[in-house]
Amino acid sequence: MGGQSPVAGSTVVLWASGQVGGAATPIASTTTDASGKFTLGYTNPGGNALLYVTAYQGNAGAGANSELQMATALGVASGVTASASVTVNELTTVAFADAFGTSYTSSGVEGATSQQASIAAELVDASSGSFNPALLTAANAATVETLTLKADVLASCVQSSGASGGNCSTIMSDSGGTADVFLGVVNWATNFTAVNWKALYALAQATPVFDQSSYPISALASGLPQIPYVNITAPSSSPNVLQSPQGIVFDQQCNAWVGSSLNTNGYLSKISVGSPGLPATATTAADANFLVPDGNGGFFYASAANGSVADFSANSIATGNLIAPSGQLGGTFTAPLTGMATDPSLTTSSASVAWVAEKGGVCQGTTGYAVNQPCYAVSNAGPVAVDASGNLFVGSATSAVVWLIPKGTAPGGPSVGGITGNQPTISCSVGGVPSQMAVDSSGNVWVLSESGNTLSEIGAVGAGASSCSVIKGWKGFQSPDALAIDGGGNIWVANSASGGIDEIPASNNYYGSALMFTNATISAPSSLAVDPLGDLWVANNGNNSVTVLFGVAAPTGSCTPSSQGQVWKAPTSDANWNPPISSSASATASSSSNASGGGWGLDWSGMYTGINFFD
């Protein structure tokens, strides 16, 4: 244990992982001797549970360290022999966090899969505590560099006394302010933007423990890590799926729904948890431009071309009743549609309410009620956003203006383009013609302009507001065409011209700046969304695919998978996954490359490329 130093007096516990929502079970425990060795007598429970070992506290030579925490994975219980030997050190710990971090809770590892166990085994050899020899190739150099960096950071704590204010404290504070060291290590794998990588890089370089001679960490000198991802394309059996993808939402079972805009044959595609699949589920819907959550576990779907809007309820999704008749909300809107947003102030457990921008204005559609009432007359209405209080924001489709319609404004009034309703009189000038808008948890409205290459932040407004104002602005984007806000208030922008993703973090001393990263699979992105687990989803119009960047964002909530133990997890090694995507496929480890026409392609080439400051 402990890299190059034995850890004496450490408490070692053998665990069996739990099901989703269930705590891990301790099987046996012991204490390491003066040479860092230990023996565990136990009965193997068998089955699909993950067997793993944790080590707490101990002395690696600098004195008793109460902050010491390490772990290693033995593997799926049914494949572990009673005489198995295991090494616990910093390298096994960071590999364990990379493979199982998204399954780790305060109750231990839950819902672990055999795929995750395979990832851990591909990274390190559990018996020796060193890299799996198959990983030590030029193609995997970045993975080895990253794991070496993380292991050396952890070693700076393990091989210290753990005194307050020392390296262990630095790891916790610079890893998102975690309560213990191991949670910090988990954050390295699952919450990149909460981590001060430059400070951790300095710890690693000060007293390196693991061999860096063959794989120097020069590529990571900026202190910014690489991001594991998967790219999803259509299976050959359904070639129209994910063509011109746009709009991504998530249901209560953690599944992603992606709209596909083909003008005459639009699709809604479901990417399932556990068994990824892309069935064509709504072939009658044309031009799937807008998908927004309905606030009740389902989502609104709108076709810009034919003016139809439907609410796919949570019950419809669960029962598979997914074919949406035109105008399911009680009528047909007047095409073309240019925006849609759910109104949280009016949505209840029995009704979901959306505002839809159409020709001549913005009208309300409510489940089970008449469409087109009430309405507000807005000339050349564009994107729509609604804050928690019900204040309605409408972007202009022709000028750099956002209109504010305060909650309680009476409908009725003059007519514009066939829409009768009061016209808004309160406006904010923004950096360009609005293309997308979103509201953060504080009520601030973020306005993206593709034509102006800008992002504007409108300050929160109260009830009966008589004015609005832009409190911050960013410029220098490259045809930004997608906007998302995660659960931590971080802002994500996708640039269709460059394929780059910008983040404006809400914390970490970067507020007012943008972090940019690129990924080889991102091409002309049209939509962004953050799932409940903190993964960033990118719909790529340039290559008809969806890229999922694992753990890079802050989680947006919670969801319950339809089957226990089948949870979308973040693969984090330089591996590839097959078979090709289909409605019945499940991901299994393979050494072959990602097949064309669909499949799970996975590597470490997506990474931050620098910090860009915008005025």
C-alpha positions as CSV (number, residue, x, y, z in Angstrom):
1,M,0.0,0.0,0.0
2,G,0.9,3.6,-0.4
3,G,2.8,3.7,-3.7
4,Q,6.5,3.3,-2.8
5,S,5.8,3.2,1.0
6,P,4.0,0.7,3.1
7,V,1.0,2.0,5.1
8,A,0.9,0.5,8.6
9,G,-2.1,0.4,10.9
10,S,-4.7,1.1,8.1
11,T,-8.2,-0.2,8.5
12,V,-9.0,-2.3,5.4
13,V,-12.6,-3.2,4.6
14,L,-13.9,-5.5,1.8
15,W,-17.3,-4.5,0.4
16,A,-19.9,-5.8,-2.0
17,S,-21.7,-3.1,-4.0
18,G,-25.4,-2.5,-3.6
19,Q,-28.2,-2.1,-6.2
20,V,-29.3,1.3,-7.3
21,G,-30.5,3.1,-4.2
22,G,-29.0,0.5,-1.9
23,A,-26.0,0.7,0.4
24,A,-22.9,-1.4,-0.1
25,T,-22.4,-4.3,2.3
26,P,-19.2,-4.7,4.4
27,I,-18.0,-8.3,4.2
28,A,-14.8,-8.4,6.1
29,S,-12.3,-6.0,7.7
30,T,-8.8,-6.1,9.2
31,T,-5.7,-3.9,9.8
32,T,-2.4,-3.7,7.9
33,D,0.8,-4.8,9.7
34,A,4.0,-2.8,9.9
35,S,4.9,-3.9,6.3
36,G,1.6,-2.7,5.0
37,K,0.3,-6.2,4.4
38,F,-3.2,-7.6,5.3
39,T,-5.2,-10.8,5.0
40,L,-9.0,-10.9,4.7
41,G,-11.0,-14.0,5.5
42,Y,-14.4,-13.9,3.9
43,T,-17.2,-15.7,2.1
44,N,-17.7,-14.6,-1.5
45,P,-21.3,-13.6,-2.0
46,G,-21.2,-14.4,-5.8
47,G,-23.5,-12.8,-8.3
48,N,-23.0,-9.5,-10.1
49,A,-22.0,-7.3,-7.1
50,L,-18.7,-5.5,-7.3
51,L,-16.2,-6.6,-4.7
52,Y,-13.9,-3.7,-3.7
53,V,-11.5,-2.8,-0.9
54,T,-11.1,0.5,1.0
55,A,-8.3,1.5,3.3
56,Y,-8.7,4.3,5.9
57,Q,-6.1,6.1,8.0
58,G,-2.7,4.6,8.7
59,N,0.9,5.7,8.6
60,A,2.9,5.8,5.4
61,G,6.1,7.0,7.2
62,A,5.3,10.6,8.1
63,G,3.1,9.8,11.1
64,A,-0.5,8.7,11.6
65,N,-2.7,10.2,8.9
66,S,-6.3,10.5,9.7
67,E,-7.1,11.8,6.2
68,L,-5.7,8.8,4.3
69,Q,-8.2,7.1,2.0
70,M,-7.6,4.6,-0.8
71,A,-9.5,1.9,-2.7
72,T,-9.2,-0.8,-5.3
73,A,-11.6,-3.0,-7.2
74,L,-11.3,-6.8,-7.2
75,G,-14.0,-7.3,-9.8
76,V,-17.4,-8.8,-10.2
77,A,-18.0,-11.2,-7.3
78,S,-18.7,-14.3,-9.4
79,G,-15.2,-13.9,-11.0
80,V,-13.2,-13.3,-7.9
81,T,-11.4,-16.3,-6.4
82,A,-11.0,-16.7,-2.6
83,S,-7.2,-16.7,-2.9
84,A,-7.1,-13.4,-4.9
85,S,-4.3,-11.0,-4.0
86,V,-4.8,-7.3,-4.2
87,T,-2.8,-4.1,-3.8
88,V,-4.3,-0.8,-2.6
89,N,-2.4,2.3,-3.5
90,E,-2.8,5.7,-5.1
91,L,-2.9,4.4,-8.7
92,T,-5.6,1.8,-7.9
93,T,-7.6,4.6,-6.1
94,V,-7.7,7.0,-9.0
95,A,-8.5,4.2,-11.5
96,F,-11.3,3.1,-9.1
97,A,-12.7,6.6,-9.1
98,D,-12.5,6.9,-12.9
99,A,-14.4,3.6,-13.3
100,F,-16.9,3.8,-10.5
101,G,-17.0,7.5,-9.5
102,T,-20.5,8.0,-10.9
103,S,-21.7,5.0,-8.9
104,Y,-20.2,6.2,-5.6
105,T,-22.5,7.6,-2.9
106,S,-22.3,8.2,0.8
107,S,-23.5,4.6,1.1
108,G,-20.7,3.2,-1.0
109,V,-20.8,1.9,-4.6
110,E,-24.2,1.2,-5.9
111,G,-25.5,0.0,-9.3
112,A,-22.1,-1.0,-10.5
113,T,-21.9,-2.8,-13.9
114,S,-19.6,-5.4,-15.4
115,Q,-18.6,-2.7,-18.0
116,Q,-17.3,-0.5,-15.2
117,A,-15.4,-3.4,-13.7
118,S,-13.9,-4.1,-17.1
119,I,-12.8,-0.5,-17.3
120,A,-11.0,-0.7,-13.9
121,A,-9.2,-3.8,-15.0
122,E,-8.1,-2.2,-18.3
123,L,-6.5,0.6,-16.3
124,V,-4.7,-1.1,-13.5
125,D,-3.8,-4.6,-12.4
126,A,-5.5,-5.1,-9.0
127,S,-2.9,-7.6,-7.8
128,S,0.2,-5.6,-8.5
129,G,-1.3,-2.1,-8.2
130,S,0.4,-0.9,-11.4
131,F,-0.7,-0.1,-14.9
132,N,-2.2,-2.9,-16.9
133,P,0.6,-3.6,-19.4
134,A,-1.8,-3.4,-22.3
135,L,-2.4,0.2,-21.5
136,L,1.2,1.2,-21.9
137,T,1.2,2.1,-25.6
138,A,1.7,5.4,-27.4
139,A,-2.0,5.5,-28.2
140,N,-2.9,5.5,-24.5
141,A,-0.2,7.9,-23.4
142,A,-2.7,10.7,-22.5
143,T,-4.6,8.3,-20.3
144,V,-1.4,7.1,-18.5
145,E,-0.3,10.7,-18.1
146,T,-3.6,11.7,-16.5
147,L,-3.7,8.7,-14.1
148,T,-0.1,9.3,-13.1
149,L,-0.8,13.0,-12.4
150,K,-3.8,12.1,-10.2
151,A,-1.9,9.3,-8.4
152,D,0.9,11.7,-7.6
153,V,-1.5,14.3,-6.3
154,L,-3.1,11.7,-4.0
155,A,0.3,10.4,-2.9
156,S,1.2,13.9,-1.7
157,C,-1.6,13.4,0.9
158,V,-1.2,9.7,1.6
159,Q,2.5,10.0,2.4
160,S,2.1,12.9,4.7
161,S,0.9,13.2,8.3
162,G,-2.4,14.5,7.1
163,A,-2.0,17.6,9.2
164,S,-4.6,20.4,8.9
165,G,-3.5,22.9,6.3
166,G,-1.3,20.4,4.5
167,N,-1.5,18.6,1.2
168,C,-4.7,16.6,2.2
169,S,-6.5,19.9,3.0
170,T,-5.3,21.3,-0.3
171,I,-6.8,18.4,-2.2
172,M,-10.1,18.7,-0.5
173,S,-10.4,22.5,-0.9
174,D,-9.2,22.5,-4.6
175,S,-11.4,19.6,-5.5
176,G,-14.7,21.4,-5.0
177,G,-14.5,21.8,-1.2
178,T,-15.2,18.1,-0.5
179,A,-15.6,16.7,3.0
180,D,-12.9,14.1,2.6
181,V,-10.0,13.2,0.3
182,F,-11.7,10.3,-1.5
183,L,-14.7,12.5,-2.4
184,G,-12.1,14.9,-3.9
185,V,-10.7,12.1,-6.0
186,V,-14.2,11.2,-7.2
187,N,-14.7,14.8,-8.2
188,W,-11.6,14.6,-10.4
189,A,-13.4,12.0,-12.4
190,T,-17.0,13.3,-12.3
191,N,-17.0,17.1,-11.7
192,F,-14.0,18.5,-13.7
193,T,-15.1,22.1,-13.5
194,A,-15.2,22.1,-9.7
195,V,-11.5,21.3,-9.5
196,N,-8.5,23.7,-9.4
197,W,-6.3,21.5,-11.6
198,K,-3.4,24.0,-11.6
199,A,-3.0,23.8,-7.8
200,L,-3.2,20.0,-7.9
201,Y,-0.7,19.8,-10.7
202,A,1.7,21.7,-8.5
203,L,1.3,19.1,-5.7
204,A,2.0,16.3,-8.2
205,Q,5.2,17.9,-9.5
206,A,6.6,18.7,-6.1
207,T,7.2,15.2,-5.0
208,P,6.3,12.7,-7.7
209,V,6.0,9.1,-6.6
210,F,5.0,7.3,-9.7
211,D,7.3,6.9,-12.7
212,Q,6.9,9.9,-15.1
213,S,10.0,9.2,-17.2
214,S,8.2,7.5,-20.0
215,Y,5.1,9.6,-19.9
216,P,5.9,13.1,-18.8
217,I,2.9,15.3,-18.0
218,S,3.9,18.1,-20.3
219,A,0.6,17.9,-22.1
220,L,-1.2,18.6,-18.8
221,A,1.1,21.6,-17.8
222,S,-1.9,23.9,-17.9
223,G,-3.5,21.8,-15.2
224,L,-6.7,21.1,-17.3
225,P,-7.8,17.5,-17.7
226,Q,-9.1,15.5,-20.6
227,I,-12.8,14.6,-20.8
228,P,-14.1,11.1,-21.5
229,Y,-16.9,11.0,-23.9
230,V,-19.0,8.8,-26.2
231,N,-20.3,9.6,-29.7
232,I,-23.6,8.1,-30.8
233,T,-24.7,7.7,-34.4
234,A,-27.6,6.1,-36.1
235,P,-27.7,2.3,-36.6
236,S,-27.7,1.1,-40.2
237,S,-31.2,-0.3,-39.7
238,S,-32.6,3.2,-39.0
239,P,-30.6,5.6,-41.2
240,N,-32.9,8.5,-40.7
241,V,-32.6,8.5,-36.9
242,L,-30.5,11.4,-35.7
243,Q,-30.4,13.1,-39.0
244,S,-30.1,16.9,-38.4
245,P,-30.6,16.3,-34.6
246,Q,-31.8,19.2,-32.5
247,G,-33.5,19.4,-29.2
248,I,-32.6,17.1,-26.2
249,V,-34.7,16.4,-23.1
250,F,-34.6,13.7,-20.3
251,D,-37.5,11.8,-18.8
252,Q,-38.0,10.4,-15.3
253,Q,-36.3,7.1,-16.3
254,C,-33.0,8.9,-17.1
255,N,-33.6,8.3,-20.9
256,A,-32.6,11.0,-23.4
257,W,-35.0,12.0,-26.2
258,V,-33.5,13.7,-29.3
259,G,-35.5,15.4,-32.0
260,S,-34.6,15.0,-35.7
261,S,-35.4,17.7,-38.2
262,L,-36.0,16.2,-41.7
263,N,-38.9,18.6,-42.8
264,T,-41.0,15.7,-44.1
265,N,-40.0,12.7,-41.9
266,G,-39.0,13.9,-38.4
267,Y,-38.1,11.4,-35.7
268,L,-37.9,11.3,-32.0
269,S,-35.1,9.1,-30.8
270,K,-34.8,7.6,-27.4
271,I,-31.3,6.8,-26.0
272,S,-32.0,4.3,-23.3
273,V,-30.2,3.8,-20.0
274,G,-28.4,0.5,-19.6
275,S,-29.2,-0.7,-23.1
276,P,-28.6,2.2,-25.5
277,G,-31.0,2.2,-28.4
278,L,-32.3,4.5,-31.0
279,P,-35.8,3.4,-32.0
280,A,-37.8,5.6,-34.4
281,T,-40.7,6.5,-32.1
282,A,-42.6,9.3,-33.7
283,T,-42.3,9.0,-37.5
284,T,-45.4,11.0,-38.2
285,A,-44.0,14.2,-36.8
286,A,-42.2,16.6,-39.2
287,D,-39.4,19.0,-38.5
288,A,-38.7,18.4,-34.8
289,N,-37.4,21.8,-33.8
290,F,-38.2,22.2,-30.1
291,L,-38.2,19.8,-27.2
292,V,-38.6,21.2,-23.6
293,P,-39.5,19.5,-20.3
294,D,-43.1,19.8,-19.4
295,G,-42.4,19.9,-15.6
296,N,-44.3,16.6,-15.0
297,G,-41.7,14.0,-16.2
298,G,-42.6,14.3,-19.9
299,F,-41.8,16.9,-22.5
300,F,-43.4,19.3,-25.1
301,Y,-42.6,18.6,-28.7
302,A,-43.1,21.2,-31.5
303,S,-42.8,21.1,-35.2
304,A,-41.8,24.5,-36.6
305,A,-42.9,23.6,-40.1
306,N,-46.5,22.5,-39.6
307,G,-47.3,24.3,-36.4
308,S,-48.2,21.3,-34.3
309,V,-47.4,21.0,-30.6
310,A,-47.8,18.0,-28.4
311,D,-47.2,17.1,-24.8
312,F,-45.7,13.6,-24.3
313,S,-46.7,12.9,-20.8
314,A,-44.7,10.7,-18.4
315,N,-47.5,8.2,-18.6
316,S,-47.3,8.1,-22.4
317,I,-43.6,7.6,-22.3
318,A,-43.9,4.8,-19.7
319,T,-46.6,3.0,-21.7
320,G,-44.9,3.5,-25.1
321,N,-47.9,5.5,-26.5
322,L,-45.6,7.9,-28.4
323,I,-47.2,8.8,-31.7
324,A,-48.3,12.4,-31.4
325,P,-51.3,13.7,-33.4
326,S,-51.0,17.2,-34.8
327,G,-52.2,19.8,-32.3
328,Q,-52.6,17.5,-29.4
329,L,-52.9,20.5,-27.1
330,G,-56.3,21.2,-28.6
331,G,-55.5,23.0,-31.9
332,T,-52.9,23.9,-34.4
333,F,-50.6,26.9,-33.9
334,T,-49.8,29.2,-36.9
335,A,-46.5,28.2,-38.5
336,P,-43.7,28.9,-38.5
337,L,-43.0,28.3,-34.8
338,T,-39.9,30.0,-33.5
339,G,-39.7,29.3,-29.8
340,M,-41.2,27.4,-26.9
341,A,-40.8,27.3,-23.1
342,T,-42.6,25.7,-20.1
343,D,-44.2,28.1,-17.6
344,P,-43.3,26.8,-14.2
345,S,-45.7,29.3,-12.5
346,L,-48.7,27.7,-14.1
347,T,-47.7,24.0,-14.4
348,T,-49.3,21.8,-11.8
349,S,-49.3,18.0,-11.2
350,S,-52.3,17.7,-13.5
351,A,-51.5,20.2,-16.2
352,S,-48.4,21.3,-18.1
353,V,-48.3,24.8,-19.6
354,A,-46.1,26.1,-22.4
355,W,-45.8,29.4,-24.2
356,V,-45.2,29.0,-28.0
357,A,-43.9,31.7,-30.3
358,E,-45.8,31.7,-33.6
359,K,-46.5,34.0,-36.5
360,G,-47.6,37.3,-35.0
361,G,-47.2,36.6,-31.3
362,V,-46.8,34.3,-28.3
363,C,-49.7,32.0,-27.3
364,Q,-50.3,29.7,-24.4
365,G,-50.9,26.0,-24.8
366,T,-52.2,24.0,-21.9
367,T,-52.8,20.3,-21.6
368,G,-56.5,19.6,-22.1
369,Y,-57.4,23.2,-22.8
370,A,-57.9,25.4,-25.9
371,V,-54.8,26.6,-27.8
372,N,-54.1,30.2,-28.8
373,Q,-55.7,31.7,-25.6
374,P,-54.3,33.7,-24.0
375,C,-52.0,35.4,-26.4
376,Y,-49.7,38.4,-26.6
377,A,-49.2,40.1,-30.0
378,V,-45.5,40.3,-30.8
379,S,-44.2,41.3,-34.2
380,N,-41.5,38.8,-35.4
381,A,-41.4,36.8,-32.2
382,G,-38.3,34.6,-31.7
383,P,-37.1,32.4,-28.8
384,V,-39.1,32.3,-25.5
385,A,-38.1,32.0,-21.9
386,V,-40.2,32.0,-18.7
387,D,-38.8,32.5,-15.2
388,A,-40.1,30.8,-12.0
389,S,-42.5,33.7,-11.3
390,G,-44.1,33.4,-14.7
391,N,-42.5,36.5,-16.3
392,L,-42.4,35.9,-20.0
393,F,-39.4,36.9,-22.1
394,V,-39.7,37.0,-25.9
395,G,-36.7,37.5,-28.2
396,S,-37.1,39.4,-31.4
397,A,-36.4,37.4,-34.6
398,T,-35.2,40.5,-36.5
399,S,-33.5,42.9,-34.0
400,A,-31.3,42.8,-31.0
401,V,-34.1,43.1,-28.5
402,V,-35.8,40.9,-25.8
403,W,-39.3,41.8,-24.8
404,L,-40.5,41.4,-21.2
405,I,-44.1,40.6,-20.5
406,P,-44.5,40.7,-16.7
407,K,-46.6,38.1,-14.9
408,G,-50.2,39.3,-14.7
409,T,-50.2,41.3,-17.9
410,A,-53.7,41.1,-19.3
411,P,-54.2,39.4,-22.7
412,G,-56.4,40.9,-25.4
413,G,-55.7,44.0,-27.4
414,P,-54.6,44.8,-31.0
415,S,-53.9,42.2,-33.7
416,V,-50.5,41.4,-35.2
417,G,-50.3,38.8,-38.0
418,G,-53.6,37.3,-37.0
419,I,-52.7,37.2,-33.2
420,T,-54.9,39.4,-31.0
421,G,-53.3,40.4,-27.6
422,N,-51.6,43.1,-25.7
423,Q,-48.2,44.1,-27.2
424,P,-45.2,44.2,-24.9
425,T,-43.8,47.7,-24.1
426,I,-40.8,46.7,-21.9
427,S,-37.6,45.7,-23.8
428,C,-33.9,45.1,-23.3
429,S,-31.2,45.7,-25.9
430,V,-28.9,42.7,-26.1
431,G,-25.7,41.9,-28.1
432,G,-27.4,40.6,-31.2
433,V,-30.6,39.1,-32.6
434,P,-31.6,36.4,-30.0
435,S,-31.3,32.8,-31.2
436,Q,-31.7,30.9,-27.9
437,M,-32.6,31.9,-24.3
438,A,-32.6,30.1,-20.9
439,V,-33.3,31.1,-17.3
440,D,-31.0,30.2,-14.4
441,S,-32.0,29.3,-10.8
442,S,-31.6,33.0,-9.8
443,G,-34.1,34.2,-12.4
444,N,-31.4,35.7,-14.7
445,V,-32.2,35.3,-18.4
446,W,-29.3,34.3,-20.7
447,V,-29.6,35.4,-24.3
448,L,-27.5,33.8,-27.1
449,S,-27.1,35.5,-30.4
450,E,-25.7,33.5,-33.3
451,S,-25.5,36.5,-35.7
452,G,-23.9,38.8,-33.1
453,N,-21.6,36.1,-31.6
454,T,-22.6,37.3,-28.2
455,L,-24.1,36.1,-24.9
456,S,-26.1,38.6,-22.7
457,E,-27.3,38.2,-19.1
458,I,-30.5,40.0,-18.2
459,G,-30.9,40.5,-14.5
460,A,-33.8,38.9,-12.6
461,V,-37.1,40.9,-12.5
462,G,-39.8,40.9,-9.9
463,A,-43.5,40.8,-10.1
464,G,-45.0,43.8,-11.9
465,A,-41.6,44.8,-13.3
466,S,-41.5,48.0,-15.4
467,S,-38.0,47.6,-16.8
468,C,-35.3,45.1,-17.6
469,S,-31.5,45.5,-18.0
470,V,-28.5,43.5,-19.3
471,I,-26.0,43.1,-16.4
472,K,-23.2,41.3,-18.2
473,G,-22.2,40.5,-21.7
474,W,-19.7,38.2,-23.5
475,K,-18.5,38.4,-27.1
476,G,-16.1,36.6,-29.4
477,F,-18.0,33.4,-29.9
478,Q,-18.1,31.7,-33.3
479,S,-21.7,31.4,-34.5
480,P,-23.0,30.2,-31.2
481,D,-26.0,28.0,-31.8
482,A,-26.8,26.2,-28.5
483,L,-27.2,27.1,-24.9
484,A,-27.6,25.2,-21.6
485,I,-27.4,25.9,-17.9
486,D,-26.4,23.1,-15.5
487,G,-27.5,22.5,-11.9
488,G,-24.6,24.6,-10.5
489,G,-25.4,27.7,-12.6
490,N,-22.6,27.1,-15.1
491,I,-23.4,28.3,-18.6
492,W,-22.6,26.2,-21.6
493,V,-22.4,27.5,-25.2
494,A,-21.8,25.5,-28.4
495,N,-20.2,27.2,-31.4
496,S,-21.4,25.9,-34.7
497,A,-18.6,27.5,-36.7
498,S,-15.7,26.0,-34.7
499,G,-17.3,23.0,-33.0
500,G,-15.9,24.3,-29.7
501,I,-17.8,24.3,-26.4
502,D,-17.5,27.4,-24.1
503,E,-18.2,27.3,-20.4
504,I,-18.8,30.3,-18.3
505,P,-18.4,28.9,-14.7
506,A,-20.5,30.3,-11.9
507,S,-17.7,29.8,-9.4
508,N,-14.1,28.7,-9.2
509,N,-12.8,32.3,-9.7
510,Y,-13.6,32.1,-13.4
511,Y,-16.8,34.0,-13.4
512,G,-16.6,36.6,-16.2
513,S,-14.4,34.3,-18.2
514,A,-14.9,31.3,-20.5
515,L,-13.2,28.0,-20.6
516,M,-13.2,26.5,-24.1
517,F,-12.6,22.9,-25.1
518,T,-12.9,21.0,-28.4
519,N,-13.8,17.4,-29.3
520,A,-13.2,15.7,-32.6
521,T,-16.8,14.4,-32.7
522,I,-18.5,17.8,-32.3
523,S,-19.5,19.2,-35.6
524,A,-21.9,22.1,-36.2
525,P,-23.6,21.6,-32.8
526,S,-27.3,22.7,-32.7
527,S,-28.4,21.8,-29.2
528,L,-27.0,21.3,-25.7
529,A,-28.5,19.7,-22.6
530,V,-27.2,18.6,-19.2
531,D,-28.7,15.3,-17.8
532,P,-29.5,14.6,-14.2
533,L,-26.1,12.9,-13.7
534,G,-24.1,15.9,-14.9
535,D,-23.2,14.7,-18.4
536,L,-23.3,17.3,-21.2
537,W,-25.1,16.2,-24.4
538,V,-24.3,17.8,-27.8
539,A,-26.5,17.3,-30.9
540,N,-24.3,17.6,-33.9
541,N,-25.9,18.7,-37.2
542,G,-22.6,18.5,-39.0
543,N,-22.2,14.7,-38.7
544,N,-25.7,13.6,-37.5
545,S,-24.6,12.3,-34.1
546,V,-24.9,13.0,-30.4
547,T,-21.8,13.5,-28.3
548,V,-22.0,12.8,-24.5
549,L,-19.3,14.4,-22.4
550,F,-19.3,12.6,-19.1
551,G,-19.3,14.3,-15.7
552,V,-18.2,17.7,-17.0
553,A,-21.3,19.6,-15.8
554,A,-23.2,19.9,-12.5
555,P,-26.1,17.5,-12.1
556,T,-29.5,19.0,-12.9
557,G,-31.7,16.8,-10.6
558,S,-32.5,13.1,-10.2
559,C,-34.0,10.3,-12.2
560,T,-34.9,6.7,-11.6
561,P,-33.9,4.1,-14.2
562,S,-36.6,1.7,-15.3
563,S,-34.5,-1.3,-14.2
564,Q,-32.3,-1.7,-11.1
565,G,-28.6,-1.9,-11.9
566,Q,-29.0,-0.4,-15.4
567,V,-27.6,3.1,-15.0
568,W,-25.9,5.3,-17.5
569,K,-22.3,5.5,-16.4
570,A,-19.2,7.3,-17.5
571,P,-16.6,5.1,-19.2
572,T,-13.3,6.7,-18.6
573,S,-10.5,4.8,-20.3
574,D,-9.0,4.7,-23.8
575,A,-11.3,1.8,-24.9
576,N,-14.0,1.2,-27.5
577,W,-17.5,-0.3,-27.1
578,N,-19.6,-2.5,-29.2
579,P,-22.0,-3.8,-30.5
580,P,-23.6,-1.1,-32.8
581,I,-26.5,0.8,-31.2
582,S,-29.9,-0.9,-31.5
583,S,-33.0,-1.1,-29.4
584,S,-31.7,-4.3,-27.8
585,A,-28.0,-3.6,-27.6
586,S,-26.0,-3.4,-24.5
587,A,-22.5,-2.0,-24.2
588,T,-19.7,-4.6,-23.8
589,A,-16.0,-4.1,-23.7
590,S,-14.1,-4.7,-26.9
591,S,-10.6,-4.0,-28.3
592,S,-11.9,-3.2,-31.8
593,S,-12.4,0.3,-32.9
594,N,-15.8,1.9,-33.2
595,A,-17.7,0.6,-36.2
596,S,-19.1,3.0,-38.7
597,G,-22.8,3.3,-38.7
598,G,-23.2,3.4,-34.9
599,G,-21.6,2.2,-31.7
600,W,-20.0,3.4,-28.6
601,G,-16.8,5.2,-29.6
602,L,-14.7,6.2,-26.6
603,D,-11.3,8.0,-26.2
604,W,-9.6,10.8,-24.4
605,S,-9.0,13.2,-27.2
606,G,-11.6,15.7,-26.0
607,M,-9.8,18.2,-23.7
608,Y,-9.8,21.7,-22.6
609,T,-7.6,23.8,-24.9
610,G,-7.3,27.0,-22.9
611,I,-9.0,29.9,-21.2
612,N,-10.5,32.7,-23.4
613,F,-11.5,36.0,-21.8
614,F,-14.3,38.0,-23.3
615,D,-15.2,41.6,-22.6
